[in-house]
């Protein structure tokens, strides 16, 4: 699973406010300095941001619900992003802020579940399928290329992208300007997509009668490592949920 979030500062919120079409009764008022610390406590991640407008003897509030403004706010900090290719969480938090003065996070994910790109056969040791070692290995450079391809698919500039492997959550963390995120190895479809991207689709197909991808097995030698991604290959019939 790949999950992403936009990092939106207090200044970014003020700049976004300049693009809003406001009600007539706010036309002659000015935006007060915006501070996350002055917002209501963010509990569910769906509370609206509240802008305050002031003038001579006037004080008005204007709410920004996430369902109406989150996507536009993402585009405001990352103008090249392709909004039609991303989605907001349906049941989880859509954005989060606290009173530390740090940026707000706006959460999103790709609408597609796979890149669907078949890469060329990799050089020896860069990525391989091994029945004897019972694993598929994709080296760190190829995994980084895979994540960069995802960023480009979404219209996110990957020129300055940075990656941290084997995080405490067992994933890869990424940062590309105002966009950050993580990849977790918790979905077979995504693992197969990575295998395809690394040019291992045919080598894996050649041994499908003997082994299958097993995300839960393999112990500490499998998962997202500092050297790349290692997926356990279980013998067919060995705790196979697809077999009676």
C-alpha positions, 0 to 999 in steps of 0.5 A: 500500500502506498499512502501519501500526504501533502505538507501544508504550512500556516503560510500555505493556508493564508496563500490558499485563502487568497484564492477563495471566492468569499461571500459578499459580506466578507468582501471588505474584511482582511484575513487575520493571521492564521495559526493552527494553534488557534484551531479547534482540536483535531480529533477525527481528522475531518474537522473544518479549518476556520479562517478569521476575517476582521475589519473595523468593528467586525469579526467573521469566521469562514469554514473550510471543510476537508471534503470541499477544500482538501484536494484544492489545497493539495494542488495549491502546494503541488501545482503539477499534481493530477487530481483525477489520479488521487483520492482522499480517505473515505473512512479515516482522517483526511487531514491533521494538525496540532498546536506545534506550529508544524505543517498540517498533513492532508492525506491521499492515495492513488486511485490506481492500485498498480502501475502496471509497468513491465520493466526489462530483465534486471542485471544479476543480483539487482533483483531475482527470484530464487526457489532455493532461497525461497524469496523474491528480492528487489534491490533498493535502486529498483524500489526507489525507481518504482516509487519515483514512477508512482510520483511521476504518475501523480504529477509530483516532481521526483527530482529531489525525492528522498527515501528511508528504508526499513523504518520503525513501521516496517516500510519505506518513507519518502519525501518529495518537496511538499509531498511525503508518504510511505509504502508498506508491503501489506498487499499481494497485488502491490508486491506483484506490481513491484515484481513486474516493474523489476522485470521479474514477472516471467522468472516468477511465472516459471516457478509458479507451480512450486512456490507462491508469494507469501507476505507473512512468512520468511521471518526477519530476512523478508519484508522491506530491508535497508537493501531493498524488498525481500518477499518470502516464497512459500512452497505450494500447499504450505499453509496456502489459503487458496488450497483446501 
